[in-house]
Amino acid sequence: MKYTKSQMKKLVSNNEELQKRLKQLMEEHDLEKSFALKALYHSEVAAGGKYQTAYQELD
């Protein structure tokens, strides 16, 4: 599965829990949004993550 920024943005915009997690990552680690999105992808989507199916359905 490949990371796509536009798909990740759609997934986050459609999920309130992911929006909160993204803001939390940005604040805790002082990350720009693009880096926080990628970190969120690797922690919550990739390799059988909780949101993997929802991410794949956006394709």
CHARMM internal coordinates of N, CA and C (Angstrom, degrees):
IC EDIT
DIST 1 N 1 CA 1.4456
DIST 1 CA 1 C 1.5267
ANGL 1 N 1 CA 1 C 108.51
DIST 1 C 2 N 1.3139
ANGL 1 CA 1 C 2 N 114.67
DIHE 1 N 1 CA 1 C 2 N 138.48
DIST 2 N 2 CA 1.4622
ANGL 1 C 2 N 2 CA 120.21
DIHE 1 CA 1 C 2 N 2 CA -174.94
DIST 2 CA 2 C 1.5242
ANGL 2 N 2 CA 2 C 111.24
DIHE 1 C 2 N 2 CA 2 C -110.01
DIST 2 C 3 N 1.3284
ANGL 2 CA 2 C 3 N 116.03
DIHE 2 N 2 CA 2 C 3 N 140.17
DIST 3 N 3 CA 1.4629
ANGL 2 C 3 N 3 CA 122.22
DIHE 2 CA 2 C 3 N 3 CA 177.07
DIST 3 CA 3 C 1.5175
ANGL 3 N 3 CA 3 C 109.88
DIHE 2 C 3 N 3 CA 3 C -73.68
DIST 3 C 4 N 1.3200
ANGL 3 CA 3 C 4 N 115.95
DIHE 3 N 3 CA 3 C 4 N 127.63
DIST 4 N 4 CA 1.4596
ANGL 3 C 4 N 4 CA 122.20
DIHE 3 CA 3 C 4 N 4 CA 174.64
DIST 4 CA 4 C 1.5215
ANGL 4 N 4 CA 4 C 107.68
DIHE 3 C 4 N 4 CA 4 C -129.11
DIST 4 C 5 N 1.3156
ANGL 4 CA 4 C 5 N 115.29
DIHE 4 N 4 CA 4 C 5 N 119.05
DIST 5 N 5 CA 1.4636
ANGL 4 C 5 N 5 CA 120.76
DIHE 4 CA 4 C 5 N 5 CA -175.43
DIST 5 CA 5 C 1.5271
ANGL 5 N 5 CA 5 C 112.00
DIHE 4 C 5 N 5 CA 5 C -57.18
DIST 5 C 6 N 1.3282
ANGL 5 CA 5 C 6 N 117.39
DIHE 5 N 5 CA 5 C 6 N -43.59
DIST 6 N 6 CA 1.4701
ANGL 5 C 6 N 6 CA 120.45
DIHE 5 CA 5 C 6 N 6 CA -177.87
DIST 6 CA 6 C 1.5281
ANGL 6 N 6 CA 6 C 111.31
DIHE 5 C 6 N 6 CA 6 C -64.19
DIST 6 C 7 N 1.3274
ANGL 6 CA 6 C 7 N 117.46
DIHE 6 N 6 CA 6 C 7 N -40.29
DIST 7 N 7 CA 1.4609
ANGL 6 C 7 N 7 CA 120.77
DIHE 6 CA 6 C 7 N 7 CA 177.51
DIST 7 CA 7 C 1.5178
ANGL 7 N 7 CA 7 C 110.76
DIHE 6 C 7 N 7 CA 7 C -65.93
DIST 7 C 8 N 1.3056
ANGL 7 CA 7 C 8 N 116.38
DIHE 7 N 7 CA 7 C 8 N -39.69
DIST 8 N 8 CA 1.4623
ANGL 7 C 8 N 8 CA 120.30
DIHE 7 CA 7 C 8 N 8 CA -179.45
DIST 8 CA 8 C 1.5254
ANGL 8 N 8 CA 8 C 110.15
DIHE 7 C 8 N 8 CA 8 C -66.21
DIST 8 C 9 N 1.3335
ANGL 8 CA 8 C 9 N 117.29
DIHE 8 N 8 CA 8 C 9 N -38.79
DIST 9 N 9 CA 1.4635
ANGL 8 C 9 N 9 CA 120.84
DIHE 8 CA 8 C 9 N 9 CA 177.08
DIST 9 CA 9 C 1.5235
ANGL 9 N 9 CA 9 C 110.65
DIHE 8 C 9 N 9 CA 9 C -62.22
DIST 9 C 10 N 1.3472
ANGL 9 CA 9 C 10 N 117.18
DIHE 9 N 9 CA 9 C 10 N -42.16
DIST 10 N 10 CA 1.4648
ANGL 9 C 10 N 10 CA 121.54
DIHE 9 CA 9 C 10 N 10 CA 178.35
DIST 10 CA 10 C 1.5230
ANGL 10 N 10 CA 10 C 110.45
DIHE 9 C 10 N 10 CA 10 C -62.21
DIST 10 C 11 N 1.3154
ANGL 10 CA 10 C 11 N 115.87
DIHE 10 N 10 CA 10 C 11 N -45.88
DIST 11 N 11 CA 1.4544
ANGL 10 C 11 N 11 CA 120.65
DIHE 10 CA 10 C 11 N 11 CA -178.79
DIST 11 CA 11 C 1.5281
ANGL 11 N 11 CA 11 C 110.57
DIHE 10 C 11 N 11 CA 11 C -59.56
DIST 11 C 12 N 1.3139
ANGL 11 CA 11 C 12 N 116.83
DIHE 11 N 11 CA 11 C 12 N -45.67
DIST 12 N 12 CA 1.4650
ANGL 11 C 12 N 12 CA 121.50
DIHE 11 CA 11 C 12 N 12 CA -179.27
DIST 12 CA 12 C 1.5260
ANGL 12 N 12 CA 12 C 110.69
DIHE 11 C 12 N 12 CA 12 C -66.70
DIST 12 C 13 N 1.3166
ANGL 12 CA 12 C 13 N 117.06
DIHE 12 N 12 CA 12 C 13 N -41.69
DIST 13 N 13 CA 1.4721
ANGL 12 C 13 N 13 CA 119.44
DIHE 12 CA 12 C 13 N 13 CA -178.45
DIST 13 CA 13 C 1.5267
ANGL 13 N 13 CA 13 C 112.06
DIHE 12 C 13 N 13 CA 13 C -66.06
DIST 13 C 14 N 1.3218
ANGL 13 CA 13 C 14 N 117.06
DIHE 13 N 13 CA 13 C 14 N -24.42
DIST 14 N 14 CA 1.4648
ANGL 13 C 14 N 14 CA 121.45
DIHE 13 CA 13 C 14 N 14 CA 179.84
DIST 14 CA 14 C 1.5223
ANGL 14 N 14 CA 14 C 113.46
DIHE 13 C 14 N 14 CA 14 C -92.08
DIST 14 C 15 N 1.3348
ANGL 14 CA 14 C 15 N 117.83
DIHE 14 N 14 CA 14 C 15 N 0.38
DIST 15 N 15 CA 1.4589
ANGL 14 C 15 N 15 CA 119.84
DIHE 14 CA 14 C 15 N 15 CA -174.53
DIST 15 CA 15 C 1.5309
ANGL 15 N 15 CA 15 C 110.11
DIHE 14 C 15 N 15 CA 15 C -136.78
DIST 15 C 16 N 1.3095
ANGL 15 CA 15 C 16 N 115.88
DIHE 15 N 15 CA 15 C 16 N 114.35
DIST 16 N 16 CA 1.4646
ANGL 15 C 16 N 16 CA 121.44
DIHE 15 CA 15 C 16 N 16 CA -176.98
DIST 16 CA 16 C 1.5318
ANGL 16 N 16 CA 16 C 112.38
DIHE 15 C 16 N 16 CA 16 C -64.34
DIST 16 C 17 N 1.3143
ANGL 16 CA 16 C 17 N 117.10
DIHE 16 N 16 CA 16 C 17 N -36.70
DIST 17 N 17 CA 1.4666
ANGL 16 C 17 N 17 CA 120.94
DIHE 16 CA 16 C 17 N 17 CA 179.49
DIST 17 CA 17 C 1.5362
ANGL 17 N 17 CA 17 C 110.94
DIHE 16 C 17 N 17 CA 17 C -64.14
DIST 17 C 18 N 1.3276
ANGL 17 CA 17 C 18 N 116.40
DIHE 17 N 17 CA 17 C 18 N -41.32
DIST 18 N 18 CA 1.4655
ANGL 17 C 18 N 18 CA 119.93
DIHE 17 CA 17 C 18 N 18 CA 177.87
DIST 18 CA 18 C 1.5220
ANGL 18 N 18 CA 18 C 111.57
DIHE 17 C 18 N 18 CA 18 C -68.47
DIST 18 C 19 N 1.3205
ANGL 18 CA 18 C 19 N 117.62
DIHE 18 N 18 CA 18 C 19 N -33.55
DIST 19 N 19 CA 1.4672
ANGL 18 C 19 N 19 CA 120.84
DIHE 18 CA 18 C 19 N 19 CA 176.83
DIST 19 CA 19 C 1.5226
ANGL 19 N 19 CA 19 C 110.30
DIHE 18 C 19 N 19 CA 19 C -61.90
DIST 19 C 20 N 1.3203
ANGL 19 CA 19 C 20 N 115.94
DIHE 19 N 19 CA 19 C 20 N -44.15
DIST 20 N 20 CA 1.4681
ANGL 19 C 20 N 20 CA 120.38
DIHE 19 CA 19 C 20 N 20 CA 178.69
DIST 20 CA 20 C 1.5233
ANGL 20 N 20 CA 20 C 110.65
DIHE 19 C 20 N 20 CA 20 C -64.57
DIST 20 C 21 N 1.3280
ANGL 20 CA 20 C 21 N 116.46
DIHE 20 N 20 CA 20 C 21 N -42.62
DIST 21 N 21 CA 1.4697
ANGL 20 C 21 N 21 CA 121.41
DIHE 20 CA 20 C 21 N 21 CA -179.75
DIST 21 CA 21 C 1.5304
ANGL 21 N 21 CA 21 C 111.10
DIHE 20 C 21 N 21 CA 21 C -63.86
DIST 21 C 22 N 1.3297
ANGL 21 CA 21 C 22 N 116.61
DIHE 21 N 21 CA 21 C 22 N -38.91
DIST 22 N 22 CA 1.4619
ANGL 21 C 22 N 22 CA 121.08
DIHE 21 CA 21 C 22 N 22 CA 178.59
DIST 22 CA 22 C 1.5262
ANGL 22 N 22 CA 22 C 110.76
DIHE 21 C 22 N 22 CA 22 C -63.04
DIST 22 C 23 N 1.3332
ANGL 22 CA 22 C 23 N 116.52
DIHE 22 N 22 CA 22 C 23 N -47.07
DIST 23 N 23 CA 1.4641
ANGL 22 C 23 N 23 CA 120.24
DIHE 22 CA 22 C 23 N 23 CA 178.54
DIST 23 CA 23 C 1.5255
ANGL 23 N 23 CA 23 C 110.99
DIHE 22 C 23 N 23 CA 23 C -61.79
DIST 23 C 24 N 1.3157
ANGL 23 CA 23 C 24 N 115.75
DIHE 23 N 23 CA 23 C 24 N -39.24
DIST 24 N 24 CA 1.4670
ANGL 23 C 24 N 24 CA 120.84
DIHE 23 CA 23 C 24 N 24 CA 179.47
DIST 24 CA 24 C 1.5298
ANGL 24 N 24 CA 24 C 110.35
DIHE 23 C 24 N 24 CA 24 C -63.12
DIST 24 C 25 N 1.3248
ANGL 24 CA 24 C 25 N 117.03
DIHE 24 N 24 CA 24 C 25 N -45.28
DIST 25 N 25 CA 1.4721
ANGL 24 C 25 N 25 CA 120.85
DIHE 24 CA 24 C 25 N 25 CA 178.42
DIST 25 CA 25 C 1.5252
ANGL 25 N 25 CA 25 C 111.29
DIHE 24 C 25 N 25 CA 25 C -61.48
DIST 25 C 26 N 1.3244
ANGL 25 CA 25 C 26 N 116.17
DIHE 25 N 25 CA 25 C 26 N -42.67
DIST 26 N 26 CA 1.4594
ANGL 25 C 26 N 26 CA 120.25
DIHE 25 CA 25 C 26 N 26 CA -179.22
DIST 26 CA 26 C 1.5231
ANGL 26 N 26 CA 26 C 111.41
DIHE 25 C 26 N 26 CA 26 C -62.34
DIST 26 C 27 N 1.3321
ANGL 26 CA 26 C 27 N 116.43
DIHE 26 N 26 CA 26 C 27 N -41.32
DIST 27 N 27 CA 1.4627
ANGL 26 C 27 N 27 CA 120.67
DIHE 26 CA 26 C 27 N 27 CA -178.54
DIST 27 CA 27 C 1.5257
ANGL 27 N 27 CA 27 C 112.13
DIHE 26 C 27 N 27 CA 27 C -74.68
DIST 27 C 28 N 1.3245
ANGL 27 CA 27 C 28 N 116.54
DIHE 27 N 27 CA 27 C 28 N -46.59
DIST 28 N 28 CA 1.4726
ANGL 27 C 28 N 28 CA 120.71
DIHE 27 CA 27 C 28 N 28 CA -176.44
DIST 28 CA 28 C 1.5194
ANGL 28 N 28 CA 28 C 112.86
DIHE 27 C 28 N 28 CA 28 C -63.46
DIST 28 C 29 N 1.3311
ANGL 28 CA 28 C 29 N 115.88
DIHE 28 N 28 CA 28 C 29 N -39.56
DIST 29 N 29 CA 1.4654
ANGL 28 C 29 N 29 CA 119.62
DIHE 28 CA 28 C 29 N 29 CA -173.46
DIST 29 CA 29 C 1.5257
ANGL 29 N 29 CA 29 C 113.18
DIHE 28 C 29 N 29 CA 29 C -110.55
DIST 29 C 30 N 1.3384
ANGL 29 CA 29 C 30 N 116.05
DIHE 29 N 29 CA 29 C 30 N 6.98
DIST 30 N 30 CA 1.4587
ANGL 29 C 30 N 30 CA 121.92
DIHE 29 CA 29 C 30 N 30 CA 179.72
DIST 30 CA 30 C 1.5303
ANGL 30 N 30 CA 30 C 110.99
DIHE 29 C 30 N 30 CA 30 C 51.35
DIST 30 C 31 N 1.3407
ANGL 30 CA 30 C 31 N 115.06
DIHE 30 N 30 CA 30 C 31 N 53.43
DIST 31 N 31 CA 1.4608
ANGL 30 C 31 N 31 CA 121.50
DIHE 30 CA 30 C 31 N 31 CA -177.73
DIST 31 CA 31 C 1.5241
ANGL 31 N 31 CA 31 C 111.49
DIHE 30 C 31 N 31 CA 31 C -104.30
DIST 31 C 32 N 1.3338
ANGL 31 CA 31 C 32 N 115.32
DIHE 31 N 31 CA 31 C 32 N 149.00
DIST 32 N 32 CA 1.4530
ANGL 31 C 32 N 32 CA 120.52
DIHE 31 CA 31 C 32 N 32 CA 169.82
DIST 32 CA 32 C 1.5233
ANGL 32 N 32 CA 32 C 107.16
DIHE 31 C 32 N 32 CA 32 C -71.47
DIST 32 C 33 N 1.3209
ANGL 32 CA 32 C 33 N 115.98
DIHE 32 N 32 CA 32 C 33 N 158.72
DIST 33 N 33 CA 1.4629
ANGL 32 C 33 N 33 CA 120.11
DIHE 32 CA 32 C 33 N 33 CA -175.86
DIST 33 CA 33 C 1.5279
ANGL 33 N 33 CA 33 C 112.64
DIHE 32 C 33 N 33 CA 33 C -57.77
DIST 33 C 34 N 1.3220
ANGL 33 CA 33 C 34 N 118.42
DIHE 33 N 33 CA 33 C 34 N -41.27
DIST 34 N 34 CA 1.4673
ANGL 33 C 34 N 34 CA 120.54
DIHE 33 CA 33 C 34 N 34 CA -177.58
DIST 34 CA 34 C 1.5283
ANGL 34 N 34 CA 34 C 111.82
DIHE 33 C 34 N 34 CA 34 C -63.56
DIST 34 C 35 N 1.3251
ANGL 34 CA 34 C 35 N 116.68
DIHE 34 N 34 CA 34 C 35 N -38.48
DIST 35 N 35 CA 1.4666
ANGL 34 C 35 N 35 CA 119.84
DIHE 34 CA 34 C 35 N 35 CA 178.54
DIST 35 CA 35 C 1.5295
ANGL 35 N 35 CA 35 C 111.09
DIHE 34 C 35 N 35 CA 35 C -72.84
DIST 35 C 36 N 1.3210
ANGL 35 CA 35 C 36 N 116.17
DIHE 35 N 35 CA 35 C 36 N -36.87
DIST 36 N 36 CA 1.4625
ANGL 35 C 36 N 36 CA 120.38
DIHE 35 CA 35 C 36 N 36 CA 178.35
DIST 36 CA 36 C 1.5256
ANGL 36 N 36 CA 36 C 110.75
DIHE 35 C 36 N 36 CA 36 C -66.45
DIST 36 C 37 N 1.3380
ANGL 36 CA 36 C 37 N 117.19
DIHE 36 N 36 CA 36 C 37 N -37.31
DIST 37 N 37 CA 1.4695
ANGL 36 C 37 N 37 CA 120.66
DIHE 36 CA 36 C 37 N 37 CA 176.50
DIST 37 CA 37 C 1.5206
ANGL 37 N 37 CA 37 C 111.02
DIHE 36 C 37 N 37 CA 37 C -61.12
DIST 37 C 38 N 1.3192
ANGL 37 CA 37 C 38 N 115.79
DIHE 37 N 37 CA 37 C 38 N -43.48
DIST 38 N 38 CA 1.4622
ANGL 37 C 38 N 38 CA 120.01
DIHE 37 CA 37 C 38 N 38 CA -179.49
DIST 38 CA 38 C 1.5313
ANGL 38 N 38 CA 38 C 110.60
DIHE 37 C 38 N 38 CA 38 C -66.26
DIST 38 C 39 N 1.3169
ANGL 38 CA 38 C 39 N 117.13
DIHE 38 N 38 CA 38 C 39 N -40.84
DIST 39 N 39 CA 1.4702
ANGL 38 C 39 N 39 CA 121.01
DIHE 38 CA 38 C 39 N 39 CA 177.39
DIST 39 CA 39 C 1.5254
ANGL 39 N 39 CA 39 C 110.50
DIHE 38 C 39 N 39 CA 39 C -63.53
DIST 39 C 40 N 1.3193
ANGL 39 CA 39 C 40 N 116.46
DIHE 39 N 39 CA 39 C 40 N -40.92
DIST 40 N 40 CA 1.4619
ANGL 39 C 40 N 40 CA 121.57
DIHE 39 CA 39 C 40 N 40 CA 178.32
DIST 40 CA 40 C 1.5238
ANGL 40 N 40 CA 40 C 110.23
DIHE 39 C 40 N 40 CA 40 C -63.57
DIST 40 C 41 N 1.3167
ANGL 40 CA 40 C 41 N 116.60
DIHE 40 N 40 CA 40 C 41 N -40.64
DIST 41 N 41 CA 1.4708
ANGL 40 C 41 N 41 CA 121.56
DIHE 40 CA 40 C 41 N 41 CA 177.08
DIST 41 CA 41 C 1.5212
ANGL 41 N 41 CA 41 C 110.56
DIHE 40 C 41 N 41 CA 41 C -57.72
DIST 41 C 42 N 1.3165
ANGL 41 CA 41 C 42 N 116.24
DIHE 41 N 41 CA 41 C 42 N -48.87
DIST 42 N 42 CA 1.4669
ANGL 41 C 42 N 42 CA 119.87
DIHE 41 CA 41 C 42 N 42 CA -177.17
DIST 42 CA 42 C 1.5253
ANGL 42 N 42 CA 42 C 112.58
DIHE 41 C 42 N 42 CA 42 C -69.35
DIST 42 C 43 N 1.3233
ANGL 42 CA 42 C 43 N 117.64
DIHE 42 N 42 CA 42 C 43 N -29.54
DIST 43 N 43 CA 1.4624
ANGL 42 C 43 N 43 CA 119.23
DIHE 42 CA 42 C 43 N 43 CA -177.71
DIST 43 CA 43 C 1.5243
ANGL 43 N 43 CA 43 C 113.35
DIHE 42 C 43 N 43 CA 43 C -89.15
DIST 43 C 44 N 1.3317
ANGL 43 CA 43 C 44 N 118.61
DIHE 43 N 43 CA 43 C 44 N -30.70
DIST 44 N 44 CA 1.4634
ANGL 43 C 44 N 44 CA 121.29
DIHE 43 CA 43 C 44 N 44 CA -173.35
DIST 44 CA 44 C 1.5250
ANGL 44 N 44 CA 44 C 115.57
DIHE 43 C 44 N 44 CA 44 C -115.15
DIST 44 C 45 N 1.3461
ANGL 44 CA 44 C 45 N 117.98
DIHE 44 N 44 CA 44 C 45 N -15.07
DIST 45 N 45 CA 1.4612
ANGL 44 C 45 N 45 CA 120.12
DIHE 44 CA 44 C 45 N 45 CA -173.67
DIST 45 CA 45 C 1.5261
ANGL 45 N 45 CA 45 C 112.46
DIHE 44 C 45 N 45 CA 45 C -117.28
DIST 45 C 46 N 1.3239
ANGL 45 CA 45 C 46 N 117.11
DIHE 45 N 45 CA 45 C 46 N -56.01
DIST 46 N 46 CA 1.4548
ANGL 45 C 46 N 46 CA 121.98
DIHE 45 CA 45 C 46 N 46 CA -173.37
DIST 46 CA 46 C 1.5274
ANGL 46 N 46 CA 46 C 112.47
DIHE 45 C 46 N 46 CA 46 C -64.64
DIST 46 C 47 N 1.3167
ANGL 46 CA 46 C 47 N 114.48
DIHE 46 N 46 CA 46 C 47 N 155.58
DIST 47 N 47 CA 1.4767
ANGL 46 C 47 N 47 CA 122.61
DIHE 46 CA 46 C 47 N 47 CA 174.07
DIST 47 CA 47 C 1.5255
ANGL 47 N 47 CA 47 C 113.13
DIHE 46 C 47 N 47 CA 47 C 54.41
DIST 47 C 48 N 1.3257
ANGL 47 CA 47 C 48 N 116.05
DIHE 47 N 47 CA 47 C 48 N 50.62
DIST 48 N 48 CA 1.4550
ANGL 47 C 48 N 48 CA 120.00
DIHE 47 CA 47 C 48 N 48 CA 175.30
DIST 48 CA 48 C 1.5111
ANGL 48 N 48 CA 48 C 115.20
DIHE 47 C 48 N 48 CA 48 C 78.43
DIST 48 C 49 N 1.3123
ANGL 48 CA 48 C 49 N 116.97
DIHE 48 N 48 CA 48 C 49 N 22.52
DIST 49 N 49 CA 1.4576
ANGL 48 C 49 N 49 CA 120.97
DIHE 48 CA 48 C 49 N 49 CA -179.59
DIST 49 CA 49 C 1.5213
ANGL 49 N 49 CA 49 C 112.77
DIHE 48 C 49 N 49 CA 49 C -66.25
DIST 49 C 50 N 1.2903
ANGL 49 CA 49 C 50 N 114.86
DIHE 49 N 49 CA 49 C 50 N 169.69
DIST 50 N 50 CA 1.4658
ANGL 49 C 50 N 50 CA 123.12
DIHE 49 CA 49 C 50 N 50 CA -176.17
DIST 50 CA 50 C 1.5327
ANGL 50 N 50 CA 50 C 113.01
DIHE 49 C 50 N 50 CA 50 C -56.38
DIST 50 C 51 N 1.3193
ANGL 50 CA 50 C 51 N 117.66
DIHE 50 N 50 CA 50 C 51 N -33.17
DIST 51 N 51 CA 1.4610
ANGL 50 C 51 N 51 CA 121.63
DIHE 50 CA 50 C 51 N 51 CA -175.07
DIST 51 CA 51 C 1.5228
ANGL 51 N 51 CA 51 C 113.60
DIHE 50 C 51 N 51 CA 51 C -109.56
DIST 51 C 52 N 1.3081
ANGL 51 CA 51 C 52 N 117.71
DIHE 51 N 51 CA 51 C 52 N 16.68
DIST 52 N 52 CA 1.4632
ANGL 51 C 52 N 52 CA 121.68
DIHE 51 CA 51 C 52 N 52 CA -176.86
DIST 52 CA 52 C 1.5376
ANGL 52 N 52 CA 52 C 111.74
DIHE 51 C 52 N 52 CA 52 C -60.39
DIST 52 C 53 N 1.2980
ANGL 52 CA 52 C 53 N 117.44
DIHE 52 N 52 CA 52 C 53 N -45.42
DIST 53 N 53 CA 1.4612
ANGL 52 C 53 N 53 CA 120.78
DIHE 52 CA 52 C 53 N 53 CA -178.42
DIST 53 CA 53 C 1.5202
ANGL 53 N 53 CA 53 C 111.41
DIHE 52 C 53 N 53 CA 53 C -63.95
DIST 53 C 54 N 1.3157
ANGL 53 CA 53 C 54 N 116.82
DIHE 53 N 53 CA 53 C 54 N -44.39
DIST 54 N 54 CA 1.4705
ANGL 53 C 54 N 54 CA 120.84
DIHE 53 CA 53 C 54 N 54 CA 178.82
DIST 54 CA 54 C 1.5205
ANGL 54 N 54 CA 54 C 110.99
DIHE 53 C 54 N 54 CA 54 C -61.63
DIST 54 C 55 N 1.3211
ANGL 54 CA 54 C 55 N 117.09
DIHE 54 N 54 CA 54 C 55 N -38.72
DIST 55 N 55 CA 1.4679
ANGL 54 C 55 N 55 CA 122.20
DIHE 54 CA 54 C 55 N 55 CA 178.93
DIST 55 CA 55 C 1.5265
ANGL 55 N 55 CA 55 C 110.20
DIHE 54 C 55 N 55 CA 55 C -65.35
DIST 55 C 56 N 1.3270
ANGL 55 CA 55 C 56 N 116.50
DIHE 55 N 55 CA 55 C 56 N -43.69
DIST 56 N 56 CA 1.4645
ANGL 55 C 56 N 56 CA 120.44
DIHE 55 CA 55 C 56 N 56 CA -178.48
DIST 56 CA 56 C 1.5252
ANGL 56 N 56 CA 56 C 111.49
DIHE 55 C 56 N 56 CA 56 C -67.67
DIST 56 C 57 N 1.3216
ANGL 56 CA 56 C 57 N 117.41
DIHE 56 N 56 CA 56 C 57 N -31.16
DIST 57 N 57 CA 1.4608
ANGL 56 C 57 N 57 CA 120.43
DIHE 56 CA 56 C 57 N 57 CA 179.25
DIST 57 CA 57 C 1.5265
ANGL 57 N 57 CA 57 C 111.97
DIHE 56 C 57 N 57 CA 57 C -69.08
DIST 57 C 58 N 1.3189
ANGL 57 CA 57 C 58 N 118.37
DIHE 57 N 57 CA 57 C 58 N -20.78
DIST 58 N 58 CA 1.4704
ANGL 57 C 58 N 58 CA 121.58
DIHE 57 CA 57 C 58 N 58 CA 178.78
DIST 58 CA 58 C 1.5236
ANGL 58 N 58 CA 58 C 112.27
DIHE 57 C 58 N 58 CA 58 C -74.01
DIST 58 C 59 N 1.3004
ANGL 58 CA 58 C 59 N 116.61
DIHE 58 N 58 CA 58 C 59 N -17.32
DIST 59 N 59 CA 1.4710
ANGL 58 C 59 N 59 CA 121.05
DIHE 58 CA 58 C 59 N 59 CA -176.28
DIST 59 CA 59 C 1.5008
ANGL 59 N 59 CA 59 C 112.52
DIHE 58 C 59 N 59 CA 59 C -71.55
END
COOR INIT
IC SEED 1 N 1 CA 1 C
IC BUILD
